[in-house]
Amino acid sequence: MKIPEKAPDWEGILKAGKIDFAKMTSVEMGDLLRKANKEYLYWDKFKYLNFPGGVSIEEAWSWLKISRIPHMRRVDLLDTQKQPFGYWLPDGILKDLHYIDQHGGGQVLVDYPNIHNEQKERYLINSLMEEAIASSQLEGAAATRKIAKEMLRSGRKPKTHAERMILNNYNTIRNIKDFINEPLTSGLLNKLQASMTKNTLDDPGASGRFRNASEPIQVVDNEGHILFNPPSADEIEARVSELCKFANDEKEDVFIHPVIKAVLLHFWLAYIHPYVDGNGRTARALFYWYMLKNKYWMFEYLSVSRIIVKAPSLYARAYLYSEMDDRDVTYFLSFNTRAICLAIEELRLYLTKQQEELKETMKFLKGYSGLNHRQNHIMHHALAHPDAIYTIEYHKNEHGVVYQTARADLIDLEARGLLDKKQTGRTFYFVPSADIHKKLRSLKK
């Protein structure tokens, strides 16, 4: 990835008296600033906007920077030159936060009562898989989603380094709720990183500990270009201590929105880069840990990394902009709150589709005369309980029929492709077909 172009020296332009303040207060400039802050543009995008007549690009950029400074709120994260990072919340981020607060606590699951617990559990497992795969792909794991999901679903052992990364990521995120009542410590971070990197490092001894002076590290792109030089190893302990303090402090007179704090923790750990490997995955796990700790239960069902992996260069640029542009983390916040909103909307669309499909199939089933009342009962139950198991004995007792009648009902549903027959030892049982909705609606009335 090409490193973004360095922005003009706005302070130099200001000191040189090259800003026409009369032009800067025009209605047109006000509209321009609102657009730039809504999308939170850096210089490389800002310079292509349409500027009012007589206003130079450099002059406009300087005015944009001046307009942002009074809003900045400093955090205790220092760059390698010991200068603090800061952020603010323009309208675009505030709008995203409102949306996340509306839907991130789990209300969306209550809004869809016809989506049964089994389906929600299915979606939860699928989201954990998606997050594990996408988060690992962001770190270079070369494995397809199809193959990775097959491995996770079947429980087979990973065959490649990439599959091991994905399995580790899956196990770590799946178990992260076990730690939400704990304060953040270096020990907890090491535990997360160790889980992420188990059996994947050239030096197994680097798992579960901070890097040392003999392990220099640089962040590079796919072409080997240096993007970032993290703080030196001798600073890691102190920096992680500040990170933990920031995560654990709940000062009554200082409020930081939990979503903002979670994203800042994500950025902070990635900036310190305390490990030889697994920094990005651990940083994203830390984000999930803090969101669940603050009762944003919807995040169990979200894969934010799945959104990020669709635009990995934008994710990387959000890091770079934040470091390059006077340590302004607002770029990273803006990218991540938007990604979170997209992940929530993806879940809402899925649940809406599932509910509509369920209603449509139930309506069809009601008017379909090809099944007897006992079979209709099974189909209604199977649609709402896709993980249900039906045995001949249970069906016999449920409807008070003889064994042969119960067997005939289930065998007929299997022949229609609505149930699948399984076997454990000598016992046969039946489960709903994976595409039961489609098959039911394909039946002729």
N, C-alpha and C positions, 0 to 999 in steps of 0.2 A: 504494500500500500504506500502510495506517495505521501510524504509528510506535507501537511497543509502549508500554504504560503504564509510567511510571517506578516502580521498586520503592520500598518504604518505606526510610527512612534507618535501616538496621539499627545503624549505629554510634551514632546518637543514642539509639535505643531501649536499646542496651546501656549507654551512659553514664548514662542516666536511671534505671537500675536497674529496668527494667520487665520483666525476664526472670525467671521463676520456674524456677531451675535444677533444682529437685527434679522438676518436671513434665517438663523437657526430657530427663531420663535414663530415662524410662519405656520399656517394651518397645514400646508403641504409637508413640512418637515415633521410636524406632530404625527401626521398619518404614517409617514415613513418609519418613524421610531416605533410606533405601535406595531406595525407589521414586523419589523426586525425583532422586536422583543416577544411577540406572540410565537414566532417560529424559533426564537433565540438563535439568530444567525451570527456566524463568525464572519470575519473579513472575506474569506474566499467565496462566500455566497452573497454577502451584503453588497459587495462592490458591483454586482450585476443588477441591482435595483434601479428604478428610474428616479433620478434625483431632480429636485426643483432647479429651475434655471439659475445659473450663476453660482451654484453650490458645487464645489469640487468633491470628488469621492473621498479624498483624505480628510477634508474638512467635515464631511458628514459622518465619517467613522469616528472622528475625534469627539463630535457632539454626542454621538450614540454612547461612547464610553463615558463621557462626563455625566450623561443622564442616568447611567447604571450605578455609578459609584455611591450615591447617597443611600441606595437601598441595600447595599452589601452588609451581610452579617458574617463576621469572622468565626472560624472554628479553630480548634487547637491543633489541627493537622498542619504541619510545617513542611515546606518543600525542601529540597536539598540545600537551598541557600538560607534556610531558617526563616523564610517568609510565610505568613499564614495564608491558607486557602479561605475562600469565602463564597457565599451564594446569596441569592435572593429569590423571591417567588413572584415572577411576573404573572399576568392574568392566565396565560396558557397553562402554567403549572397549577395554579389555584383551581382552574376548571377541572383538570385531571384529578386533583386531590378530592374534589367534591364527588366526582364520579366513583373514585375508588372507595371513599367512605360510604357511599350509598350501597355499593354492591360487594365490597371486599369482606364484610363481616359474615357473609353466609346467607343473607336474606334471599339471594337469587335461588338458592336451593329450596327455601320455603315457598317461593313463588310458583314452584312447579310441583304441586302435590301428587300429580299422577306419575311423576318419575320415581319409580320405586327405589328402595334402598340398595337393592342388588345392582341396579343400573348406575346409581351414584357411586357405588363401590367400584364398579367396572371402570367408570370414567376416572375415578381417583387413581386406580392402578395404571390406567392408560396415560394419565397426565404425568405420573411419576416416571414412567418409561420415557415419555416424550422429553421431559426435563433432563433426565439422565443422558439421553442420546444427544440432545441439542447442546447441552452444556459441555459435553465431552467433544463434540464436533467443533465447538468454538476453540478448543485447545488442540485441535489437529487430529482427533480420532477419525481415521478413515474407515468408517463402517456405515453401510446403508441402514436406513431406519427399518426396512423389512427384515434384514438379517438380525439386527440388534434386537428387535422385538421378538423374533422367533426364539432367540437365545433366552431372553428374560422370561417369556411365557412358558417355555418348555423346561426351564431350569437346568439346561445343559451347561457344562463348563465352558468358559470362554476359550476360543481357539487362537485368538490373536491379541496383541497388545491393545489395540483399539477396543476390542470387546471386553477386555479386562477393565479398561478405563470406564467404560459404560456401566458394567456391573458394579464396580466400586461406587460410582456416582449414584446409581439407583439405590444401593443398600444404604448409603449415607443419608440421602434425602428421605428415604422411607423411615429411617429411625430418628430423624432430627427432632420429632416431637418429644422424644425421651429427655431432651435437654432444655426444654423451654422454661422450666422453673429454676434453672441454674443461672447464676450471674455469668457474664462473659469473662473468661480468664485465658491466659496463654495456654493453660493445660487443655481447655475445651477446644481452642483453635487447633492445637496440635493433634487432638483426638480426631477432629474433622478432617484435617489434612492427611493424617495417617490412614483413615478409612478411605479417602479418595485415591490415595497413591499406592495402596497395598499391592505388592508384587508387580509394580509397573516401573520402578526406578532402576537406573543402571547401578546406583548405590543404594541397596535396601536400607542402609543405616541412615539415609537422609529423610526417611519417612517418619513423621511425627516429631520433628525438631526444626528449629530455625537454621537457616544457612549460616555458615561461618566465613571467616576472612579468606579461607583457602578455596572458597566456592563463589567466585565472582559471577555476576549474572547481569544480563542485558535483555531487554524486551526488543525483539526483532520481528519484522514482518516475514511473509512467506518467501521473499526474495533476499532476506538477510540484511535488510536495511535496519539500522539501529533506530528504534522509535523512542526509547526511554532508558535512562540509567537510574535504577532504583537507589534508595539510600544505602549507605555502606552497612556491612554486617554488624559493625560495632554499635550501630544506632538502633538496631531492631528491638532489643529488649525494652528500651525506654519508649520507643514509638508505639509498640504494642501495648505497653502499660497505659499510655495516653488513650489509645483506641478503646481499651477495656473500660477505662474510667468514663469516657464519653458514652459508651453503650449502657453502662450501669447507672450513671447519674440521672436522677429524676428531680431536678431542682424546681422548687415551687415557683420561683420568680423567673424561670427561663423555660419556655415551652418550645420544643421542636416537634413538629408533626411527625408521628411514628413512621409514616411512609418516607418522609424526607430523611429521617434518621437512619432508616434501614438502607436507603440508597447511598447515603454518606458513608455508612459502615462498609458497604460493598466497594465504594471508590477508595476509601481509606486503606483497607487491607490490600487491595490491588496495588495501590501506590507504594506502600511499604515493601511489598513483594518479599515477605519474610522467608519464603521457602525456595528450595532448589527447583521444585516443580509443584503443580497443583494450586497455584495462587489464584487463578481465575475461578476455578471450580470451588475452592474453599470460600472465596469472596461471595460468590452467588449463593452458596449454602448458608453463609452468615446472614445474607439478606433474608432468606426464607425463615431462618431461625428467629430473627427479630420480628418479622411480620406475624408469625404464629405466636410468639411470646406476647404480642400486643393484641391477640385475639382477632386477627384478620383471618378467620378460619377458611374463607374462600380460597386462600393461597395453597391449601392442600390440593386443590383441584386445578390450579393454574400452572402452565408451563411458560414462564416469561422468556426463558432461553429459546423456546421454539419461535417466538417472535423475533428475538435478537438475531438468531442464526440466519434469518431471511435477509438481514442487512448487516452482516458482520463488520463491513467497512465503516458504517455509520456509528456502530458501537465503539470501534477503535478510535474513530475521530472524536467522539464525545470525550474520551479520555484525553486525547491530545489537545483538543481545544481548551479543556479545563486547566491543563498544565501550561500551555503556551500563552493564553490570554489572561495574564495577571492573576493566575491561580483562581479562576472563576469556575466553580464547580456547577454553576447553574446549567452549563451545557450538558453535563452528565445527568443532572436531575431531570432536565427537560426530555432527554432521550428516553430515560427509564420510566418516567411517569406515563409517557405516551405508550411505551411498550406494554406496561401493566394494563392500561385501559384497553388496548387491543386484545390482550390475552383474556380479560374479563368478557369483552364483547364476543370473542370466539366461543367461550363457554356458554354465554347466553343464547347465541345462535344455535349451538348444538342442542341445548335443552329445549328450546322452542321447536326445533325440528323433530326431536324425539317425541315431544308431547303431541304435536300435530300428527305425526305418523301413528302414534298410539290411538288417538281419537278416530282417525280415518280407518284404521284396521278394525277397531272395535265396532264402528258403524257398519262396515262391510260384513263383519262376522254376524252381526245381529240379523241381517237380511239374508244370510246364506243358509240354504236349506240342505246342503249336502252332508252335514254332520248331525249326529243325534245329540240329544240334550247333554249327555255325559261328556261327549267329545267337545261340545261347545264350552262346557264348564272348564275342561282342561285348557282349551285355547285361551279363554279369558284369563285364566290364572297364569299361563305361560307367557302371555304378552306383558303382564305386569311383573313377572318373576322369571327373567331370562336364565337364571342359574338354578331353576327348580329341577328336582329329580322325581320321576314318576315310576312306581313299580306296579306290577300286575296285582300284587296282594293289596297294596294301598288303594288302588282304583276299585278293586272288588269290594273292599270294606267301606270305602267312601260312598259308594252308590248302591250297596246292597244287592250286587249281582253275583252270578256264579263266576268261577275262575275263567271259563272259556269265553264268556261275554266280555269280561274285563280285558283279557288277552286280545280278543278280536278288535276291541276299540283302539288299543294302543298300536297294534300291528297295522291297522288301517291308517292311523295318523302318520306312522312311519312311512308307509307306502306312498302317501301323499306328499312326503318330504317335509312335513310339519314337525316331526319329532325325529331325533337320531337315537338309534339303539346302541347302548354301551354294555360292556360286560366286565365284571369284577369277579374273578374266580369262576364259579358256576352260576352266579347271579346276574340276570339281565335287568337293565333299567333303561329308562328313556329320559332324554333331556330335550328342551326346545331347540329347534334348528337355529343356527346362527342368523339366517336371513328369513326368519319366520314371517315378518311383516310382508316382505316381498312375495313370498310363496302363497300366503293367505290371499293377498289381493289378486294373485294371478289365477286363482281358482275360478272356474265358471259357475255362475249362479244357476 
